[in-house]
Amino acid sequence: MNDRRAEITSRIGALEGERAALLAELIALNLHREPDDRLLTVEEAASVLNVTVDWLYRHANDFSFTVRPGPGQVRFSNIGLQDHLRRERK
């Protein structure tokens, strides 16, 4: 029983280490946005896209301009959103 506890504890530690590394990488990627870029809230981005907030939440993963600054958080790169709109209008 103690061996199983040690195994579980070790695996949890390894998972937490991997989680921390992935979060650090995500933060680093988010820092590489354009300096004058602004992160829009779901409400702001939905208004620009002329969609409902609910729709945007459901489709957030479909867009390359979606940014997740932390667990359970979603924002949208204004520059990325504007680029998307320009491509869609062509």
C-alpha positions as CSV (number, residue, x, y, z in Angstrom):
1,M,0.0,0.0,0.0
2,N,2.9,2.4,0.8
3,D,4.4,1.5,-2.6
4,R,1.2,2.5,-4.4
5,R,1.1,5.8,-2.4
6,A,4.7,6.6,-3.4
7,E,3.9,5.8,-7.1
8,I,0.8,8.0,-7.1
9,T,2.7,10.8,-5.4
10,S,5.5,10.5,-7.9
11,R,3.2,10.6,-10.9
12,I,1.3,13.6,-9.5
13,G,4.6,15.4,-9.1
14,A,5.6,14.6,-12.6
15,L,2.2,15.8,-14.0
16,E,2.4,19.0,-12.0
17,G,5.9,19.7,-13.4
18,E,4.7,19.1,-16.9
19,R,1.7,21.3,-16.3
20,A,3.9,24.1,-15.0
21,A,6.2,23.8,-18.0
22,L,3.3,24.0,-20.4
23,L,1.8,27.0,-18.6
24,A,5.1,28.8,-18.8
25,E,5.3,28.0,-22.5
26,L,1.8,29.3,-23.1
27,I,2.6,32.5,-21.2
28,A,5.8,33.0,-23.3
29,L,3.8,32.5,-26.5
30,N,1.2,35.1,-25.4
31,L,4.0,37.6,-24.6
32,H,5.1,37.5,-28.2
33,R,2.0,39.3,-29.4
34,E,2.5,42.6,-31.1
35,P,3.4,45.3,-28.6
36,D,0.4,47.5,-29.4
37,D,-2.1,44.5,-29.5
38,R,-4.9,44.6,-27.0
39,L,-6.7,41.6,-25.6
40,L,-10.4,41.9,-26.1
41,T,-13.0,40.4,-23.7
42,V,-15.5,37.9,-25.1
43,E,-18.2,40.7,-25.1
44,E,-15.9,43.1,-27.0
45,A,-14.9,40.5,-29.6
46,A,-18.5,39.2,-30.1
47,S,-19.5,42.8,-30.8
48,V,-16.8,43.2,-33.4
49,L,-17.6,39.9,-35.0
50,N,-21.4,40.5,-34.8
51,V,-22.0,37.2,-33.0
52,T,-23.5,36.4,-29.6
53,V,-21.2,35.9,-26.6
54,D,-22.5,32.3,-26.3
55,W,-21.6,31.5,-29.9
56,L,-18.1,33.0,-29.5
57,Y,-17.5,30.9,-26.3
58,R,-18.5,27.8,-28.2
59,H,-16.3,28.6,-31.2
60,A,-13.3,30.2,-29.5
61,N,-11.0,27.3,-30.2
62,D,-11.7,27.7,-34.0
63,F,-9.9,31.0,-34.1
64,S,-6.1,31.5,-34.2
65,F,-6.6,34.9,-32.4
66,T,-8.0,33.3,-29.3
67,V,-5.7,33.7,-26.3
68,R,-6.0,31.9,-23.0
69,P,-4.1,33.9,-20.4
70,G,-4.9,31.4,-17.6
71,P,-7.1,28.5,-16.7
72,G,-10.8,29.3,-17.5
73,Q,-9.9,32.6,-19.1
74,V,-10.4,33.5,-22.8
75,R,-9.5,36.7,-24.5
76,F,-9.0,37.6,-28.2
77,S,-6.1,39.4,-29.9
78,N,-7.4,42.6,-31.4
79,I,-4.8,42.5,-34.2
80,G,-5.5,38.8,-34.9
81,L,-9.2,39.5,-35.0
82,Q,-8.8,42.4,-37.4
83,D,-6.5,40.3,-39.6
84,H,-9.2,37.6,-39.6
85,L,-11.9,40.1,-40.7
86,R,-9.6,41.4,-43.5
87,R,-9.1,37.9,-44.8
88,E,-12.8,37.1,-44.6
89,R,-13.8,40.2,-46.6
90,K,-11.6,39.2,-49.6
